[in-house]
Amino acid sequence: MIINEKLKIGIILDDYIIQAWKYDIIKELVLSESAILSLIIKKSGTDPSDRDEATLGTSVYKLHRKADRLLFKNKSSYSQNCDSAHLLKNIPLIQVKPQKSGESEEFGNEKIDEIRRFNLDIILKLGFGHLKGNILEIPEYGVWAFSMDRMGIGNDGISGYYEVVQRNPVTISDLLILNKDGINHEVISRAYESTCTYSIELNRDKLFRRARFFPIRVIIGIHQHGKGYLESLKRKYKYYDRSDIVKQSIPGFKSSVKYFGIASVTLVQKSLKKIFYSDPFSWILLFNLDKTQGFPDYSFDEFKKIMPSKDKFWADPFVVNKNGKNYVFVEEFIYKKNKGHISVLELGEKGTLEKVNRVLEEPYHMSYPFIFESDGDYYMIPETSENKSIELYKCKEFPHNWIHLKSIMNNLNAVDSTLFRYKGKWWLFTVIDDKDSSLNGSPELFLFYTDDILSDNWTSHCCNPVVSDIRTARPAGKMFIDRGKIYRPSQDCSERYGQAFNINEVLVLSENEYEEIIVKKVEPYWDRTLKGAHTFNKDGDMTIIDAYSMRTRTFIN
């Protein structure tokens, strides 16, 4: 049910000087066609108790943070301060001096009555401490707050810190609806970002650049689909582990020193790795033709290797079994050119390599040659993110002759686009990064659907992004059905790109819902020289994956 009127939003602020990620949230609300910014609730005066108490622990912590900031802070940091006064100058203002009880704050009855008159649909908390009392019951859709930085208490900037110094592979951000009991807050948006293991500043930057999109996405969803959309989000996150939503605090002296040391060692290790190893890994292919092995019980240590020459790597294998032969389409990356194109490997009956031919090349990098058949014709959607597009090619003469058919989507940074035909519709799964990010990959999987693969009418799924988890979002091969169940291969890029691949069972796939769970994770433990694997495909009797080893900079091409 579409809500005809714009949602009325109130914003809670400590001051007009706010961090850049909060500034972007307010700017999006001001420009939104789904919401109207109706009220600013601002703290009057400053409270000395808001300042962090100085201790030996906080001194070491602050020294660590300062050193990290000097090394890694950039001009586009989302932690930098911005003045939001010009955005909010024509919006009604209520100034409040909340009543404090420990770390909790409550509004007086007079202010509550004043706020109530604005009939707000949502209050977004971007300031103050832990709120309690009647303020939480005023807006129809609740008071929303971010879980990061202890929900805004103090100025310690603790979110993203422990993940770095404790080497946690993921950093989590949440948007919550606050509950009166102060404990059972309802998650309505969550993202698992890969931790930037060598910098707190960069890790926090990733955290906030993602979180700034949470409120506007949910607001648009409510405006377009009604209250049922918000209830579906609550159900989606109901069973998520919320043990990470805690009141973290600055560590004591000993722990601060220890963590400073750990961070320093990690930075040195990262720098040495960068010196001795190149970014393009050495990817190889591994395949199996054993009919006695099948999904999900593969013995990957028995897979046979296909090795490229030393001037290149082969990755992203997609296999087509046709006329008794296996054709493996791959990204062929030439180290000297630092660029990939699409080639096809023709394999004999026993998997012996017979021919290699280049079939697609553009001025920009190409990879992930997703190939599929429809009405007797073969089509391909290679990754062309460098061209900011999703392109569709058609095969005129299999396997070598391909022509460009059309652009499916333009002006977006989409990777590893994967199609699946189900219940009369084409479903397009693709990871999109619209956060101008240069740090690792996006954790967000978007889903689109259409009745006709050749049409320009692609509908965005109402729950986009349907997955927001760096451990499972990115596609890793063709989706398939086995014994009546749908499976989606995906990549785990949490600790590093290409670390592992998963097989996810798709529990729900419809125009209104999407749900999946991991049923298998594969890391190349069977071979010490291999450090990761990130593609899984099968057709006929062949199952094929890729895997990589590190490539030293002293390697002579």
N, C-alpha and C positions, 0 to 999 in steps of 0.2 A: 504494500500500500504506500503510494507516494504521498509525502507530506507537502501540501501546497505552499504553506508559509515557510519562510526561512526560520531556522532554529535560532532562538535567542540565547546568546552566550555571555556569561560573565567571566571576567579574568581577575584572579587574585595575585597581587604583586607586592613585593616589599618596597620597590622603588622603580622609577622609570628607566634607570640604568640597569640593563639586564644582559645576560649572555646572548651571543649571536644566535644560538639555536632557538632560544625562547623568542627572540625578535622575529625570526623567520616564521614561527608558529603564529604570532600575532599578525604579521603581514599577510599570511595565507587566509586568516579569518577575515581580515578587513576586505580582501579582494574576493572572498568566496561568494558563490551564487547559492550556496546551501545554508549559509549562516549569516547572522548580523550580530556584530559586537555591540551589546546593549548596556554593559555596565563594567566599570573598573572598580575593584575593591582594593584599596591601597592602604598599607600600614602607615599610621601617622607617627612620626618621630622614630628614633632608634632606641633600641634596648641594649644596654651594656652587656646583659647576660647572653646576647646572641653571639658574642665574640668567643672564640675558642680559647680555653685556658692554656697558658703557656707551660709546658713541661719539657723535660729532656727528650721524651718520646716525640712530642710535637715538633721540637726543634730539629731533630734528625730527619723526621718525616718531611718537614718543610724544606730542609736543605736538599733532600733527595728530589723533591718535586721541582725545586728551583733549578737544579742542575739539569734535570730532564727537560724542563721547559726551555732552557737556554740552548740545548742541543737540537731540539726537535720542533719548537713552536714555529708555525708559519703564519703568513699574513691572513690566510683564509680560515684560521682556527675558529671553531664554533664555540670556544670557551671565552673568546675576547668579548669585551663589553661594548654594548651599543645603547644609544639613547632612543627609547621608544616613544618619547613625549610627542613627537610630531605625528605619529601614527594614531595616537589616542586623544588628541587635543579636543575633538568634538564629541567625545563619548562621556556620558554621565559618570561622575566620580563620587564614591563614598569612601571617606577615610575612616579607618578603624584602628583603635588601640585595643588589641585582644587581651582578654584576661588569661594570664598564664598559670598553668599548673604543671610543674615539671617541664617536660618537652612538649606538652600539649597546650593548645590555645583554643579559646572559646570566645564567641562574639556575644555581646550584651543584647538583651531583649530589644532595646530600642533600635539597634543596628539591624538586628534580624528582621524586624518589622519593616524597616526601610528597604532592605534588600528584597524582601518578599513581594513588594509592590511592583517589581520589574518582571514578575512572572517568567523567570529564566528557565530555559530548558536544560542548560548545562552550565556548571561553573567549573572552570579550568584553573586548577591551583598551580601557579608558577611562583609562589612565594609563601611566607609564613612557615610555622612549624607544623606539628601534627594537629590537625583540626578535629574537634569533637563538638558535640552538641547539635542544636537545631539547624545550623547552617547546612549540615549534611542532608537534611530532609527537604530543603527548599526546591532545588531544581528537579524537574520531572525525570531526567535521565541521570541524575546524580552529580556529585562532585568528583571530578577526575583529577588524578595526580600521577606523577611519574615516580617509579620506585627508586630511581637513582639518587645518589647523594643523600641517603637516609630520608627520602621524600622532602628534601630541601632544607633539612635542619642544619644550621651552622654553615661554615664556609670552608670546610675541610676538603671538599672535592674528592671523596673517598671512592666513588664508583670508578671502576676500571683499574684501580690500584692493586687490590688483592689478586685480581685475575692475572696481572703481569708478574708480580713478585712470587706468587704461588704457582705460576706456570699452568694456569687453567687454560685449556685450548679454546674455550668460548667465553664471551662476555655477554651478559643478558640485560636487555632493557625492557621495561614494562610500562604500560599505561593501565591504571587501575581506577575502579569506582570505589571510593572510600566507604567503609562500613562503620556504623556507629560504635561497634565493639572494639575498633582500632586494630583488629587482627585479621578477620576474614574478608579482606578486600577482594573484589572481583576483578580478575584480569580480563581486559578487553582487547589488548594488543600486546604482542611479545615478539622479540627478535633475538636470535642467537647469532651473534657476530663472531668471526674469528678474532681471537685476541692478538693484538700487536705485541708480541712477547718482549720486545726490546725497548718500548717507550710507553710510559703512562700517559703522556700528553697526546700521542698519536692514537692510543687506544681509546681514550676519552673522546677524542675528536670523532672517531668512527662511531662510537656509542651514540653521541648526540646528533650527529648528522643523520642517522637512521631514525632516531626517536622523534625528531621534529616533524615527521610526516604522519605519526600515529593519530593525533587528534583530528586532523582534517579528513583523513581517510574514513574514520569511524563516523564523523559528522555527515559526510557525503552519503555513506551507507544508510544511516538512519533517515536522512532526508529523502533518499530515493526508494527505500524499501520499508520504511516504518520501524516501529519498535521491535518487530520480530527479528530484524537484522541484529540489533543489540543483544537480544536474547540468544541468538545463534552464536554470537561471539562468546558469551558467558559459558555456553555449553561446550564450545570448542576448547576453552582453556580450563574447564572445571577440574579435569583430572591431571593437570600439569603439576609437577612438583614445585611448590612455592617456598621451599626451605631457603631459597636464595633471597627472598624478600625479607631481609632482616635489618636491624639497626647496627650496621657495621660502624666501628669507630677507629680512630687513629691508634695504631699499635703502640705498645710501650717502648721504652728505650732499647732494650735488648732485641726485641723483634724488629724495630725500625732499623737498627744497625745491620741485623741479619738480612733483612729484605733489601736494603741498599746494596749489600754485598752480592746478593743473588742477582739483582738487576744489572749490576756492573759486569758480572761474569757472563750473563746472557748476552749483553751488548758486545763484549769482546768476542764471544763465540760466533755471534751473528756476523761481525765484521770480518773475522778470519774466514768464515764460510764464503762470504762474498768475494774475498780476495782469491781463494783457491778454487772455487767452483763457479761455473757459468750458470746463468739463468735457464737457458734451454737444456733440459735434461736429455739423457740418452734413452729414448723410448724404443721398445721392441714389441713384437707381437707373440702371443702364445695361443695355441689352438689345440683342440681335441676332436678326434673323429671316432672315438670309442662309443659304439652304440649302447654299451652296457652302462655308461655313465649318462646321467640326465639330471635336469633341475629337480631339487636344489643340491643334490649330493655329488658334487664334482670333486675329483682329486686333482687339484691344480698343479701339484708337484709332478704329475704325469703329463702335463701339457707340453707339446713340442714348441720350440722357439723358431721364429722367423726373424733373422737378423738383417738389418739394412747395412749398406756400406758405411764407412766411418765418417763420411761427409754429410750425413743426413740422419733423421730419425723417421720412424713410422709410428703413428698413433691414431687414436679414434677409429678403430676398425669396424666397418659394417660389411657383413657378408651376405651375398646373394648366391643361392644354389640354383643353377640353371643348366639344363641339358647335361646333367651329370658332372658339371664342373663347379668349383667354388670361386667366386669373384669377390675379392676383398678390397673395398674402397677405403682409402686411408688419407689422413693428412700426411703429406710428405714435406718435411721441413728441411730446407737446405741451410746449414749453419752459416756459410759465408754470406748468403743473401739475407739471413735473419727473417725469413718469410716462408710461409707455407702455401702449398697448392694441393689439389686433389689428384691422386693417382689411383690406379686399379692394379691389384696384384692378381694374376691368374694362377690358380693352384691346380695341380694334377690330382688324380684320384686319391693318392695317399698323402696329399698336402705338400708335395714338392713344388717349389716356386718355379714357374715356367716363363712368365712374362711380367714386366712392369711397364705400364704406360701412363703418361700424364694425360688426364682427361679434362681438367678444369683449372684455369689460371686466370686471375684478374690482377690489376695493379696493386690491390690490397691483399692482406693475409686472408687465407681460407683454411678452414679446418672442419672437423666434425661433419663428415659427408652423410647426413641422414638421408637414406634412400628408401623408397617405398614404391609399391605397385598399386595402381588403380585402373580398373577396366582394361587390363592387359598392357598398360603403358607404365614405364618406370619414370619416377620423378626424384629429384634430389633437393634438399634444403641444406646447403653447407653453411657453416658459421661464417658470417661476414660482418661481425661487429665493428671491425675497423672502418667499414663503409657506412656504419650506423643504419643498417637495414637487415631485413629478412628476405632472402631472395629464393625464388622457385625456378628450378631448371627441369627440362624435360629431355628424355633420352630419345634421339632419333634413330640411332643404331647401337644396340647394346654390344659391349659396355663402353665404347669409346666416344661416341658422337653425342654431345649434349648441347642444347641451346637454352638461352635465357628466356624464360616464359613471362615472368612478371615479378614485381616487388610486392610481397605480401604486406610488409609494414616498413615504414621509413622513419628517420629521425629518432632512433632509439638505440641504446646500447644493449643488444640482446645476444645471449650466447647459448649455444647447444640446443637450438630449437628442435622439438621432437613432436611429431604428429601421431595421433592414435585414432583409429576409426572405431566408433562405438555407438550403438543404438541409433544409427542413421546420421550421426554427426561426426565432423572432424574436430578433434580436440587438439589444440596447439599448446604445448607446455614449453615455456622459455624463461630463462633467468634474465631479468632486466635490472640494470643498475642505473637509476636516474638520479643518483646522489652525487654526481661529479666526483666519484671516489677513484683514487688511484691506488688504494691500499687493498691488495688481494681482491677477492670477488664479492659479488652481492650474495646475500643469503636469501634472496626473495625470488620465489618461483611464481610466475604469473600464468594464468590459464585463459585461453580464448577458445571460442567455438563458432562453427559455421556449418551450414548444410551443404555448401558447395565449395570445394577446395579452390576453384578458380574464381570465386567471387571476391569482391572487395569488402564484403560485409562480415567482419569478424566482431563478435560480441565479447566484451570483457566480462569475465566471471565476476559475480557480485561479491565474492569473498576474496578478491585479489588484494594482496598476494596470498595464494592458497597455502604456501609454505614460507616461513620466515626463519630458516634454520640452515646455517652454513654447513651443517653435518649431513643434510639430506636434500637440499633444494635442487642443486644443479643436475640436469639429466646426464645419464651415463650410457645411453643406448636405447634401442627400440623397446617399447612396451610390448608385453605379450600376455597371452591368456594360457594358463596351465591348469587343467582339471577344474575349469569353470571360474578360476580366480584371476583377477587382473594384477599384473606385476609391473612395477616401474623401476628400472635401474637408476640409481642416483649416485652422485659423488659425495664423499666426505672430504671437505677442504678445510677442516677446522684447524689442524696443526700446520698443514702446508698444502699447497695445490697438488692434486693427484695422489693424495695420501692413501685413499681406499675407495672402494665402491660398495654400495648397498643394493640389496634387492628389497623394495618396498611393496607390500601388498596394498592395493587400492581398495579400501572398504566401501567408499561412496564416491561416485562420479555422476553428478547431475548438474543442471543449470543453476541450482541453488546451493549445493553443498559439495565439499570435497574433503575426503579424509583418507589418510594412509598410515601404515605402521611399518617399521623396519622388521623384516623377518630374517635377514642374513646380511652380515658385513664381511667383506673380503679384503684382507691385507696380505701382501706377498711374504708371509712368514716362512714359506717353504724354501726360499732362496735368499741367503744373506746379502747377496749383491744387489737385490732389488729393494727399492725404498718405497714404492707406491704403485697403485694400479687404479685406473679411472674409467675404463670402458668395458661393457659386457654386451655381447651380441650373439645371436645364434640363428641359423637357418639350415634346413635339412639336417644332415648329420653333423654339421660343424658348429662348435662353440668356440668363440674367439674373444680374447681379452688383450689389453696392452699393459705394460709395466715399464718402470723406468729405474735407471741407476744414475748416480751423480756423475757429472761430466766435469773434469778438471779443466782449468783455464790453460794449463800447459799442454793440453791435447793439440796435436798438429793435424789440422784438417787436410 
